Amino acid sequence: MVHPFEFTSPEKAVSVIKSDDKVVLSNLCSEPRIIPSLLMDRAPELRNVKIFHLRPFGTFVEKYLERGMEEHIKCCTAFTGGVKAINQLIRDGHADFYPIPLSRAPWLIRSGPFKPDVFVATMSPPDDKGNCNLGISVDYARAALETAQVVIAEINPGMPRTLGDTIVHVEEIDYFIDSHEPIYELLPPTITRLEKRIAENVNRLVVDGATIQIGYGAISESITPFLAEKRDLGLHSEMFPESAMPLVEQGILTGFRKSIHKGKAVCAFAAGTKKLYKWLDENAAVEFKALDYTNDPNIIGMNSKMTTINGALQVDLFGNIYSDMLGFNQYSGAGGQPDFVMGSQLCPDGTSIIVLPSTTSDGRTSRIVVHPSLTTNPKAPSVPTVTRFYADYVVTEYGVASLRGKTTLERARALAEIAHPDHVDELRKQGRKLNILS
């Protein structure tokens, strides 16, 4: 049975958005292309419209992030992805930032301060049962579907039909927009010799049968080629990166030893190229869930040998991890790092791995520091994303520092040993002044 639906003009659909409305857009590569651009064209006639999404990704971004646009349409986010224009708007008070981990994004929409009036998403065309599909972005979409007064779907045949909590019946949608625009792509990062050296050190910590979390980025994704020798890995992560696809194809990422969701790679969203999207279509190996499930520390902790791998900007000798701020300015966001670090601690045989280069790209500044208060660099991170109480392993290109269960003195020694050789003497000198190194 074919369930009838009618396409409406994008102009008619965008006209339902009114001043003072809260609008949620689907996440990252699933971000709709048509409605946001038309909404920017309407900006002069609107006041105090707020848009929530994670890192804005679309072609409308340039106009959206212009100074003065916030009086009409304001950016609201919990993760900037290091986009300079957003960071500047937040710094100047012209964009709103919610300092929450990704596990709280559905709460923000469902029962928190950002209950949406309108949800705009990219979905697959309906099947013969009238079911559209959220495709590569479930994350906070289910919360938005449940809460928004109006749902606008850009129906795009390029969106894969994925498995999990992805089904949206046509009766849940108010406006259908016919879209044949390409789904946004996230190209693989460039991996250098530095990232490979870090990946070799991380590889030593990943055991057969582990359930892993890998995020996007050169350091995180450089690890996957080194996992080729492992057996029966599983995946439980907020994101399914393109680099995980060959691990499934090669029979390395099987999920056979997982304690929950056996045989399935579990994620909240995916981002990559058309090759990944085609591969995900009707692929039973990957299961999409909402962020308040994938990133719930209690759920994460149920996975056997949970091994989480996350990047950082800086780590101090006490074990505090700094990942989302530069100085007192927002740089990106917590993402899922606090969720997965905590989840790994709740797993009896879990492991948390924080990875970072030993120095900044110019080599002049150590990323292993005694404490941010002792630096004169105004861009040095100053607010920890994860406090020292949850520190486990820290990895640079110079080795692995094991921090769990160590004293303050033992931690400082271990971290100094994986710092860049050019900065070790100064670290030890400053550490002795604070009595955390002898």
N, C-alpha and C positions, 0 to 999 in steps of 0.2 A: 504493500500500500504506500503510495506517494503522498506525503503530507504537504499540502499547498502552502506556499508563502509567496509574497510579492516583493520584488525589489522596489525601493523608493529612491528618489534622487538624493545624492549626498547633501545638496543644498537644503532640502526639506528636513533631513535628519539632523543636520548641525543646527538648524533653527530652534530645536527644542532646548538647547543650552541657553540659560538665562543668567543675568547678573546675579552674583552671590552663590552660584552653583558650585558644588564640589564635583570634579570629574576625575575618574580613574581610567588610566590607559593600561592596556596589557603590556607585559614586561619585555624589555630589551628587543631581541630580534622579532618578537611577535607584535611589536608596536604597530598600530594601524597607520597607514600612510595618508589616507584621503581626508578623513574628518579633522585630524589635528591641523592640517594645512588650511582647510577652509575656516576653521575656528580662528586661526591667526588673522585671516582676512576680515573676520567680523570683530576683531579686537576693539576698534575705536568705538563701537556701539555698546560694549560690555564693560562692567565694573566688577572688580573683586571676584572674578572666576578663579578657582584654584584647581590646579591639575596635580594629581599624585601619580608618580611612577618612580621606578628606580632609574638609574642613569638614562636620561633622555637620549634617544638614539636616532630619531627620524630626520627627514629632510627639512622639517619645519623648524629645527632647533635654532638656526641662525636668527630668525625673526623672533622666535619665542624668548630668546635670552638677551634681547636688546634691552638696554637700560631704559626704564620708563614703561616697558610692557607690563611690569608687575602691578601697575595700577588697574590694568584691564584683565590680564591673565597672569597668574603668579605660579611659579614653579615650587612644588612641594615634594620633597624626596627624603629617602633614608639612605641613599647611596649615590654619590656623584660620579664614581668611576674615575676620579682625577680630572674631570673636565674643567678646565681653568675658568671658563665663563660662569659656570654654576658656582664654583667655589668663590669667585669674586662677588657674585650676587648675594650669596650667603653671608660673606664677610661684611658686606655693606648693608645687610638687613633687608635686601630686596627679594630674597627667596627664603623659604622655610625649610629647615632641616630637622628631621626627627631622629634623635640619637638612640636608635633601637637596633637590636640584631634582627636578622631576617625572620626569625621565628615569630616575631611580634608584628610583622607586617599585616597578616590577616586580621589580627586583633584590632589594629589601628583602623581598619576599614569596616570590620563587622560590628564592633561595639566601642571603639575608641573615638577619638576626635575627628576622624576623617570618614564619616559615613557618607558615601557618594550619592549624589542625585543622578548622575549619569555614569555608566560604564561603557567604554568603547574598546572593542577587542577585534583581533583578526581571528577568524575561524574557518574551518573547512566547509565546503558545501554539505548540506544535509544528505544523509543516505535514505534508503527507501523506508526507514522507520521514522524519519524526521529528525534524526540526530546529527547535529553539527559536532565539531570537535575543536577543542582548545589547542590542539597541536603541541607546539613546543613551549607553551607557557601556561602552567596550572597555578604555580606559586601562590599569588594572592587573588587570582581570578575567581575562584569559587566564592570567596568572601564577598567580592564585588558583585557577583551575580546574585547572591542571596540578599544583598542590601540595597543595591541601586534601584531607584524608582523607574529608570529608563535604561534599557540595554540596547546598544547599537552594535551590530556585527558587520564588519567588512568581510564578506564571504569571498574567500580566495582559494581557488583550486590548487595553488602552490603550497598551501598549508598541509603538512602530513597529518594523517589520522593516527594519533598515538594512543597507547593503551594506558589504563589507569583511571584516575578521576577526571576524565577529559570530556565526557559527554555533556552536551547542552542541547536540549530538545528545542525545536523551533518555537514552541509555545512560550519558552522563557525569553524570547527575543522580541523586542518591539519594532526595531527598524533593521532592514536588510539592505546592505550596500554591495553592489556588484563590483568586485575589485579583481584586477588581473595584474596588479603591480607586483614586482618580485618581492618575496619575503626578505627582510633584511638579513645580511650575512655578517658574521664576525670572523675575520681572516685569522689563520693561525699566527701566533706570535713568532718573532724571530728568535731562534735559540742559538746562543753563542757558546764558546768554550767555557765561559764562566758558569753558565747555567748547567752545562753538562757535568762540570766538576762537583757542583752542589748535588746534582741528581745522583751521582755515583755514591755520595755519602748517605743520601736518603735511602738509597736502595738497600743498604745494609740493615736498615731498621724495619723493612717490610718483610714479613714472614709468609710462607705458604699458607693459604686459607684465610688470610686477613681480609676484612672488609675495609675498603679504603674510601677516602673522600679526597677528591682532587679538584681544585678550582681552576679558573682561567688565568693565564699569565705565563710568561716565558719560563719562570722558575718552576711553577707547579707542573706545567705541561711537559717540561723537559724530562720529567721523571718517568713518563710512561714507556719510552723505548727501553729503559733499563729494567722494566718489570717483565720482560719477555721470558726470563728464566724462571719466573715464579709459577706456582701451580694453584689453580682453583681460587683465584682472588674474587672478591665480591665488590660491589660498589653501592654505597649509600651516601648521597651528596645532594646539595641544593642544585648543582648544575651538572649536566652531562656535557663534557667538552668533546670536541671532535677527536682529540687524541685518545679518548677511551674507545672509540669505534674499532680500531684495529685490534685492541686487546680482546674484544668480544669475538671478532672474526677469527683470531688466532687460537681461540680456546683457552685463553689465559684468564679472562674475566668471565668466569662461568657462574659464580654465585652458588655453586653446589654445596659449599661448606657454610653458607650463611645460616644464622639461627632464626632469622625472620626473612620473609620474602625470598625463600630459596630459589635459585635459578634466575632471579630478576635483578637487574640494575635499577635502583630506585633513585629518582631525582625529582626536582620541582620544575626545572626548566632546562632547555637545551639552547645552545648557541654555536653556530659554526657556518658551514657553507652548504650550498645546495646538495652536495654529495651526502652530507650528514642528514639533511631533511628527507631525502629520498630513502635513505637507509632506515630511518626511524618509522617510515610509513608502515603501519600494521605490524611493527616489529614486536613480537611477544617477549623479547629479551629485556625490554626497557619498560618500566612502570612509572608513570608520572603521578605525584601526590602534591598536596598543598604544603606550603612552607611551615605551617604550624604542625605538620606531621614529620616531614623530612628533617626539620631542624629542631624538633623537640628533643632536648638532651636526654630525656627518659627513653625515647624511642631509639635514639642514636646509641645509648648505652646498652640496648638489648642485642646489638650486633656483636657477634663473637670476634675477638681480635680487632676491634675497631681501631683503625689507624687513620688519623686525620692529618692532612698536609696543607698548611696555610702560610702565606707570605707575611712579612713584616717590614716596616721601615727601619725599625731600630729595636734593640733589646739592651736593657741596662744590666749592670753586674748583680743586681738584686734578683733579676729574672722577670721584671716587668716587661710586657710586650707592647710596642707602640706600632699601630698599623693604619690609623685612619686620620691623624691630624699632623699638620706641620706647624710647629709653634702652638699657638692657640687657635689656628685657623683650620677649618675643615678641609680635608684633602680628598677623602673618598667616603668611607663609612665602615662600620663594624662588619658589614656583610654577615656571613654565617660563622665567622671565626669564634666568637664567644660561645655560640651554640655547640659547635663541634668540639672545641676544647673541653667544655664542661661535659659533654656527652662521652668523650673518651675517658674522662675521669670516673664516670659512673659505670663504665665497662670494666669488669674485673681484670681482663687482660688487654685493656685498651692502651693506645699510644697516641700522644699528640706531638706532632713535629712542626716546629716553626722554622721556616727557611728564609734566608736573606743573604745577600752578598756582604762581605766583610766591610766594604767601604762604599761610599757614594761613587757614581760613575767616573768622576775625575780622580778618584783615589785619595783625595785630600782629607776626607772626613770619615772617621770610623763609624760604622753602624752599631758596633758594640761600644757602649759608653758606660761610664761609671754611674752617672745619673744625669738626667737632662738639666737639672738645676746648676750643674757645674760647667755647662757649655755657654759660650758667647754667641753661638749661632742662633739667630732669631727664628730660623726655620726648623730647628731641632724639635722633634715631637715631644710634647710635654704632658699629655694626658694618656695614660695607658688604656689600650683596648682590652687587654687581658692582664690582670694583676699577677704578681709573682706567686700567689698562692696556688695557681693552676698551671704553672710552668712545668714542662716535661722535658722534651728534647729541643735543642736549638742547633741548627745546622748551617754552616757557611761552607765556602769552598775549601776552608782549612781544616774541617773536621766536624765532629759531633760532640756537643756538650750535653751530658745527662744531668738534669737538675732535680728531678723528682726525688724526694726523700733526702736531699742534701742540705747541709747547713749553709748559712749565708756565706761563710768563708769558702766552703767547698764549691758552691755555685760560682762565686766570683773567680776562683782559680780556673774552673772548667771553661767559663766564658772567655776569659783572657787568653786561654790557649787556642781558641778558634778565631781570634781576632787577626786582622792583618798584621804581619810582622812589623811593619813600619809604625804601628800604633800601640804595640804591646807595652813598651817601656812606659809610655805616658799613662796608659790605663793602670798599670801597676803602681805608678807613683801616686796617682790620684786615689786609687783604692786604698793605699796605705794611710793616706790622710783621713779617710773615712773609717779606718779600722775594719774594713771588710776584706783586706788583703794584708798578709803579714810579710 
